[in-house]
Amino acid sequence: MRIRPPRPETRNSARSVWLFFALVHAGFLARLLPFIIGGGVLSDVRFYRQWAYQALDDGVWQGIDTAWVYPVGGLAPMLVAALFGPYLYQLAWFVLFAGLNAVGVAALIRRGTPSSFTAAYWWLAATALLGPVAVGRIDGLTAPLVITALLIVAARPFAASLLLSAATWMKVWPAAVVLAALVVVRGGRLRILAAGAALTAGIAVVVAVFGDVRNLTGFLSAQGARGMQLEAPLSTPGVWQAITGTSGAYFFEDEVINTMEVRGALSGLVGDLMSPLLALTLLLVAVFLAIALHRGAEPSALLATGSLALVSTLVVFNKVGSPQFMLWITATIAAGLVLDRAAEWRYPAIAMLATAALTTLVYPVFYDALRYDLAPAVAVLLTLRNLLVVSIFGWSLVRLGRLTARARSAAAAASPRGA
């Protein structure tokens, strides 16, 4: 018996997408059920619950009364998840995750084109592959907000900027998408700036009135003080040095911030270079993006590709390599499949699915074997994952170059002879 794929009219329908959505989230719920029944929580949600109840019960508000590792807006979803009480905190977090993911999927299929349905299926499949990282980290809430904002920013820059600004005040990475939008969306730059400034000013006033305004930027110093995390792409040589016992490199568990770092050898120097390299690369990509726009590249394709390039920069040149960072790239690719020609995004889409699978294999499946046993096989998986991440970043730069060249060719063909 030959198994035939669904017909296009069945596959490219909102009903089929929502059925797949239900299937994926039922799988998430099944995985979380033991935690929900036992009153436990998965992954970093245990910290979210702790911080929420420190505020509600003890009156200690992270990011307001004290400096925090996250931007202060991250406290908002953590408090919302406390509505059902501490015992059902995991259930409330899942409902919040599923609700925002539904918003992202609705934004993806809104145009009703074959590529938009493909993007929705792809996003759900990638989310499923990332598994506990998607449902157990705050990045799983910000990713669908970024997808939604990217898909509406050209038509509704103010609303999109509010979404992006809110997401940025939960986790910094959506600021890269704000930068891409500011460069590309010519007619909406003032509205993008106004929305971001208004929300930021409101948050600053709240922090100043109820706490210490200096805590508003506390997350910047907290991140800057960190060492090279084990999973960061540019930590890969140090990982192999630690495993092979060369150059004095070793793994160090920072119990204060719950991370594994590579120390010794050149890790300190590399860590010191990360922030300048990150800032410089962001600037260069933004300039590259502006040049492409000036030369007539298609704005929607440019917005998608520029967002991917800038977000990938945040991952590749980051001393922190947490697995949830893969959600950042995944969200921008999902939007790119709708905003640009989906067929031309085949490489990053396929590479990201492989990246998501490898990420889950490394963390949480075989992570202990890597950090405690220095297992070479797991290091191979991590190395492959990091190479794929770097290749997606490289693809985005090449794509920017091609969009620019295509625009120049089109302009030359359209100009009168001899002009």
For each residue, the residues with C-beta under 8 A, 3 or more apart:
1:
2:
3:
4:
5: 11
6: 10 11 16
7: 10 11
8: 11 12 114
9: 12 13
10: 6 7 13 16
11: 5 6 7 8 16 117
12: 8 9 16 114 117
13: 9 10 16 17 117
14: 17 18 109 112
15: 18 19
16: 6 10 11 12 13 19 20 117
17: 13 14 20 21 105 109 117 120 121 124
18: 14 15 21 22 105
19: 15 16 22 23
20: 16 17 23 24 120 121 124
21: 17 18 24 25 101 102 105 120 124
22: 18 19 25 26
23: 19 20 26 27
24: 20 21 27 28 124 125 127 128
25: 21 22 28 29 98 101
26: 22 23 29 30
27: 23 24 30 31 128
28: 24 25 31 32 94 97 98 128 134 135
29: 25 26 32 33 94
30: 26 27 33
31: 27 28 131 132 135
32: 28 29 35 36 42 90 91 94 135
33: 29 30 36 37
34: 37 38 40
35: 32 38 39 40 41 42 90
36: 32 33 39 88 90 91 94
37: 33 34
38: 34 35
39: 35 36 86 87 88
40: 34 35 90
41: 35 45 46 48 49 89 90 93
42: 32 35 45 46 90 132 135 136
43: 46 132 133 136 137 364
44: 47 48 136 137 138
45: 41 42 48 49 89 90 93 136
46: 41 42 43 49 50
47: 44 50 51 258
48: 41 44 45 51 52 77 78 81 89 93 138
49: 41 45 46 52 53 78 81 82 86 89
50: 46 47 53 54
51: 47 48 54 55 62 75 78
52: 48 49 55 56 75 78 79 81 82 89
53: 49 50 56 57 58 82 86
54: 50 51 57 58 60 61 62
55: 51 52 58 59 60 61 62 75 79
56: 52 53 79 82
57: 53 54
58: 53 54 55
59: 55 65
60: 54 55 65 66
61: 54 55 64 65 66 75 210 211
62: 51 54 55 65 66 68 70 72 75
63: 66 67 68 70 71 72 74 75 207 211 215 216 218 219
64: 61 72 75 206 207 210 211 212 215
65: 59 60 61 62 211 212 215
66: 60 61 62 63 215 218
67: 63 214 215 218 219 221 222
68: 62 63 71 72 74 75 215 218 219 222
69: 219 222 223 257
70: 62 63 74 75 138 170 171 219
71: 63 68 74 168 169 170 171 172 219
72: 62 63 64 68 75 169 203 207 215 216
73: 76 166 168 169 170 203
74: 63 68 70 71 77 78 138 169 170 171
75: 51 52 55 61 62 63 64 68 70 72 78 79
76: 73 79 80 170
77: 48 74 80 81 96 138 141 170
78: 48 49 51 52 74 75 81 82 138
79: 52 55 56 75 76 82
80: 76 77 83 92 96
81: 48 49 52 77 78 84 89 92 93 96
82: 49 52 53 56 78 79 85 86 89 92
83: 80 92
84: 81 87 88 89 91 92
85: 82 88 89
86: 39 49 53 82 89
87: 39 84
88: 36 39 84 85 91 92
89: 41 45 48 49 52 81 82 84 85 86 92 93
90: 32 35 36 40 41 42 45 93 94
91: 32 36 84 88 94 95
92: 80 81 82 83 84 88 89 95 96
93: 41 45 48 81 89 90 96 97 135
94: 28 29 32 36 90 91 97 98 135
95: 91 92 98 99
96: 77 80 81 92 93 99 100 141
97: 28 93 94 100 101 134 135 140 141
98: 25 28 94 95 101 102
99: 95 96 102 103
100: 96 97 103 104 140 141 144 145
101: 21 25 97 98 104 105 127 140 144
102: 21 98 99 105 106
103: 99 100 106 107 144 145 148
104: 100 101 107 108 123 143 144 145 147 148 331 334
105: 17 18 21 101 102 108 109 120 123 124 144
106: 102 103 109 110
107: 103 104 110 144 147 148 151 152
108: 104 105 116 119 120 123 147 151 334 335 338
109: 14 17 105 106 112 116 117 120
110: 106 107 116 151
111: 116 338
112: 14 109 116 117
113: 116 117 338
114: 8 12 117 118 342
115: 118 119 337 338 341 342
116: 108 109 110 111 112 113 119 120 337 338
117: 11 12 13 16 17 109 112 113 114 120 121
118: 114 115 121 122 337 342
119: 108 115 116 122 123 334 335 337 338 342
120: 17 20 21 105 108 109 116 117 123 124 334
121: 17 20 117 118 124 125
122: 118 119 125 126 333 334 337 349 353
123: 104 105 108 119 120 126 127 147 330 331 334
124: 17 20 21 24 105 120 121 127 128
125: 24 121 122 128 129 353
126: 122 123 129 130 330 333 334 352 353 356
127: 24 101 123 124 130 134 140 327 330
128: 24 27 28 124 125 131 134
129: 125 126 353 356 357 360
130: 126 127 133 134 323 324 326 327 330 356 359 360
131: 31 128 134 135 360
132: 31 42 43 135 136 360 364
133: 43 130 136 137 139 140 323 324 326 327 359 360 363
134: 28 97 127 128 130 131 137 139 140 143 324 327
135: 28 31 32 42 93 94 97 131 132 140
136: 42 43 44 45 132 133 140
137: 43 44 133 134 140 322 324 327
138: 44 48 70 74 77 78 141 142 170 171
139: 133 134 142 143 171 173 324 325 327 328
140: 97 100 101 127 133 134 135 136 137 143 324 327
141: 77 96 97 100 138 144 145 170
142: 138 139 145 146 167 170 171 173 174 327
143: 104 134 139 140 146 147 327 328 330 331
144: 100 101 103 104 105 107 141 147 148 331
145: 100 103 104 141 142 148 149 163 164 166 167 174
146: 142 143 149 150 163 164 167 174 177 328 331 332 335
147: 104 107 108 123 143 144 150 151 331 334 335
148: 103 104 107 144 145 151 152 160 163
149: 145 146 152 153 160 161 163 164 167 174 177
150: 146 147 153 160 177 181 303 304 307 332 335 339
151: 107 108 110 147 148 335 338 339
152: 107 148 149 155 156 159 160
153: 149 150 156 157 160 161 164 181 185 188 192 303
154: 157 185 188 299 300 303
155: 152
156: 152 153 159 160
157: 153 154 160 161 181 185 187 188 189 191 192 195
158: 161 162 188 191 192 194 195
159: 152 156 162 163 195
160: 148 149 150 152 153 156 157 163 164 181 192
161: 149 153 157 158 164 165 178 181 191 192 193 194 195 196
162: 158 159 165 166 195 199
163: 145 146 148 149 159 160 166 167
164: 145 146 149 153 160 161 167 168 174 175 177 178 181 196
165: 161 162 168 169 178 195 196 199 200
166: 73 145 162 163 169 170 199
167: 142 145 146 149 163 164 170 171 174
168: 71 73 164 165 171 172 173 174 175 178 196
169: 71 72 73 74 165 166 199 200 203
170: 70 71 73 74 76 77 138 141 142 166 167
171: 70 71 74 138 139 142 167 168 174
172: 71 168 175 219
173: 139 142 168 176 311 314 325 328
174: 142 145 146 149 164 167 168 171 177 178
175: 164 168 172 178 179
176: 173 179 180 282 307 310 311 313 314
177: 146 149 150 164 174 180 181 307 310 311 332
178: 161 164 165 168 174 175 181 182 192 196
179: 175 176 182 183 282 286 310
180: 176 177 183 184 286 289 303 306 307 310
181: 150 153 157 160 161 164 177 178 184 185 188 192 303 307
182: 178 179 185 189 192 193
183: 179 180 286 289 290 293 306
184: 180 181 289 293 299 302 303 306
185: 153 154 157 181 182 188 189 192 299 303
186: 189 293 299
187: 157
188: 153 154 157 158 181 185 191 192
189: 157 182 185 186 192 193
190: 193 194
191: 157 158 161 188 194 195
192: 153 157 158 160 161 178 181 182 185 188 189 195 196
193: 161 182 189 190 196 197
194: 158 161 190 191 197 198
195: 157 158 159 161 162 165 191 192 198 199
196: 161 164 165 168 178 192 193 199 200
197: 193 194 200 201
198: 194 195 201 202
199: 162 165 166 169 195 196 202 203
200: 165 169 196 197 203 204
201: 197 198 204 205
202: 198 199 205 206
203: 72 73 169 199 200 206 207 216
204: 200 201 207 208 213 216
205: 201 202 208 209
206: 64 202 203 209 210
207: 63 64 72 203 204 210 211 212 213 215 216
208: 204 205 211 212 213
209: 205 206
210: 61 64 206 207
211: 61 63 64 65 207 208 215
212: 64 65 207 208 215
213: 204 207 208 216
214: 67 217 218
215: 63 64 65 66 67 68 72 207 211 212 218
216: 63 72 203 204 207 213
217: 214 220 221
218: 63 66 67 68 214 215 221 222
219: 63 67 68 69 70 71 172 222 223
220: 217 223 224
221: 67 217 218 224 225
222: 67 68 69 218 219 225 226 257
223: 69 219 220 226 320
224: 220 221 275
225: 221 222
226: 222 223 229 254 257 259 261 271 319 320
227: 252 254 261 262 263 267 268 271 319
228: 232 234 235 238 261 262 263 267 270 271 274 319
229: 226 232 235 259 260 261 262 319 320 321 322
230: 235 239 251 259 260 261 262 321 370 371
231: 235 321 322 323 362 363 382 386
232: 228 229 235 318 319 320 321
233: 236 315 316 318 321 386 389 390
234: 228 237 270 274 316 317 319
235: 228 229 230 231 232 238 239 262 267 270 319 321
236: 233 239 240 382 383 386
237: 234 240 241 266
238: 228 235 241 242 249 262 264 265 266 267 270
239: 230 235 236 242 243 262 379 382 383
240: 236 237 243 244 379 383
241: 237 238 244 246 247 248 249 264 265
242: 238 239 245 249 250 251 262 264 374
243: 239 240 374 376 379
244: 240 241
245: 242
246: 241 249 265
247: 241 264 265 266
248: 241 264 265
249: 238 241 242 246 262 263 264 265 267
250: 242 262 263 264
251: 230 242 260 261 262 263 371 374
252: 227 260 261 262 263
253: 259 260 261 371
254: 226 227 257 258 259 260 261
255: 258
256:
257: 69 222 226 254
258: 47 254 255
259: 226 229 230 253 254 320 322
260: 229 230 251 252 253 254 371
261: 226 227 228 229 230 251 252 253 254 267
262: 227 228 229 230 235 238 239 242 249 250 251 252 265 267
263: 227 228 249 250 251 252 267 268
264: 238 241 242 247 248 249 250 267
265: 238 241 246 247 248 249 262
266: 237 238 247 269 270
267: 227 228 235 238 249 261 262 263 264 270 271
268: 227 263 271 272
269: 266 272 273
270: 228 234 235 238 266 267 273 274 319
271: 226 227 228 267 268 274 319
272: 268 269 275
273: 269 270 276 277
274: 228 234 270 271 277 278 317 318 319
275: 224 272 278 279 319
276: 273 279 280
277: 273 274 280 281 317
278: 274 275 281 282 313 314 317 318
279: 275 276 282 283
280: 276 277 283 284
281: 277 278 284 285 313 316 317
282: 176 179 278 279 285 286 310 313 314
283: 279 280 286 287
284: 280 281 287 288
285: 281 282 288 289 306 309 310 313 397 400
286: 179 180 183 282 283 289 290 306 310
287: 283 284 290 291
288: 284 285 291 292 309 397 400
289: 180 183 184 285 286 292 293 302 306 309 310 400
290: 183 286 287 293 294
291: 287 288 294 295 404
292: 288 289 295 297 302 306 400 403 404 407
293: 183 184 186 289 290 296 297 299 302
294: 290 291
295: 291 292 404 407 408 411
296: 293 407 408 410 411
297: 292 293 301 302 400 403 404 406 407
298: 301 302 403 407
299: 154 184 185 186 293 302 303
300: 154 303 304 339 340
301: 297 298 304 305 339 340 341 403
302: 184 289 292 293 297 298 299 305 306 400 403
303: 150 153 154 180 181 184 185 299 300 306 307 339
304: 150 300 301 307 308 332 335 336 339 340 345
305: 301 302 308 309 336 340 396 399 400 403
306: 180 183 184 285 286 289 292 302 303 309 310 400
307: 150 176 177 180 181 303 304 310 311 332 335 336
308: 304 305 311 312 329 332 333 336 348 392 396 399
309: 285 288 289 305 306 312 313 393 396 397 400
310: 176 177 179 180 282 285 286 289 306 307 313 314
311: 173 176 177 307 308 314 315 328 329 331 332
312: 308 309 315 316 329 389 392 393 396
313: 176 278 281 282 285 309 310 316 317 393
314: 173 176 278 282 310 311 317 318 325 328
315: 233 311 312 318 321 325 326 328 329 389 393
316: 233 234 281 312 313 389 390 393
317: 234 274 277 278 281 313 314
318: 232 233 274 278 314 315 321 325
319: 226 227 228 229 232 234 235 270 271 274 275
320: 223 226 229 232 259 325
321: 229 230 231 232 233 235 315 318 325 386
322: 137 229 231 259 325
323: 130 133 231 326 359 360 362 363
324: 130 133 134 137 139 140 327
325: 139 173 314 315 318 320 321 322 328 329
326: 130 133 315 323 329 330 352 355 356 359 389
327: 127 130 133 134 137 139 140 142 143 324 330 331
328: 139 143 146 173 311 314 315 325 331 332
329: 308 311 312 315 325 326 332 333 352 355 389 392
330: 123 126 127 130 143 326 327 333 334 352 356
331: 104 123 143 144 146 147 311 327 328 334 335
332: 146 150 177 304 307 308 311 328 329 335 336
333: 122 126 308 329 330 336 337 345 348 349 352 392
334: 104 108 119 120 122 123 126 147 330 331 337 338
335: 108 119 146 147 150 151 304 307 331 332 338 339
336: 304 305 307 308 332 333 339 340 345 348
337: 115 116 118 119 122 333 334 340 342 345 349
338: 108 111 113 115 116 119 151 334 335 342
339: 150 151 300 301 303 304 335 336
340: 300 301 304 305 336 337 344 345
341: 115 301 344 345
342: 114 115 118 119 337 338 345 346 349
343: 346
344: 340 341 399
345: 304 333 336 337 340 341 342 348 349
346: 342 343 349 350
347: 350 351 395
348: 308 333 336 345 351 352 392 395 396
349: 122 333 337 342 345 346 352 353
350: 346 347 353 354
351: 347 348 354 355 388 391 392 395
352: 126 326 329 330 333 348 349 355 356 388 392
353: 122 125 126 129 349 350 356 357
354: 350 351 357 358 388
355: 326 329 351 352 358 359 385 388 389 392
356: 126 129 130 326 330 352 353 359 360
357: 129 353 354 360 361
358: 354 355 361 362 381 382 384 385 388
359: 130 133 323 326 355 356 362 363 385
360: 129 130 131 132 133 323 356 357 363 364 365
361: 357 358 365 366 378 381
362: 231 323 358 359 365 366 367 370 378 381 382 385
363: 133 231 323 359 360 367
364: 43 132 360 367
365: 360 361 362
366: 361 362 369 370 375 377 378 381
367: 362 363 364 370 371 378
368: 371 372 373
369: 366 372 373 375 377 378
370: 230 362 366 367 373 374 375 378 379 382
371: 230 251 253 260 367 368
372: 368 369
373: 368 369 370
374: 242 243 251 370 379
375: 366 369 370 378 379
376: 243 379 380
377: 366 369 380 381
378: 361 362 366 367 369 370 375 381 382
379: 239 240 243 370 374 375 376 382 383
380: 376 377 383 384
381: 358 361 362 366 377 378 384 385
382: 231 236 239 358 362 370 378 379 385 386
383: 236 239 240 379 380 386 387
384: 358 380 381 387 388
385: 355 358 359 362 381 382 388 389
386: 231 233 236 321 382 383 389 390
387: 383 384 390 391
388: 351 352 354 355 358 384 385 391 392
389: 233 312 315 316 326 329 355 385 386 392 393
390: 233 316 386 387 393 394
391: 351 387 388 394 395
392: 308 312 329 333 348 351 352 355 388 389 395 396
393: 309 312 313 315 316 389 390 396 397
394: 390 391 397 398
395: 347 348 351 391 392 398 399
396: 305 308 309 312 348 392 393 399 400
397: 285 288 309 393 394 400 401
398: 394 395 401 402
399: 305 308 344 395 396 402 403
400: 285 288 289 292 297 302 305 306 309 396 397 403 404
401: 397 398 404 405
402: 398 399 405 406
403: 292 297 298 301 302 305 399 400 406 407
404: 291 292 295 297 400 401 407 408
405: 401 402 408 409
406: 297 402 403 409 410
407: 292 295 296 297 298 403 404 410 411
408: 295 296 404 405 411 412
409: 405 406 412 413
410: 296 406 407 413 414
411: 295 296 407 408 414 415
412: 408 409 415
413: 409 410
414: 410 411
415: 411 412 419
416: 419
417:
418:
419: 415 416
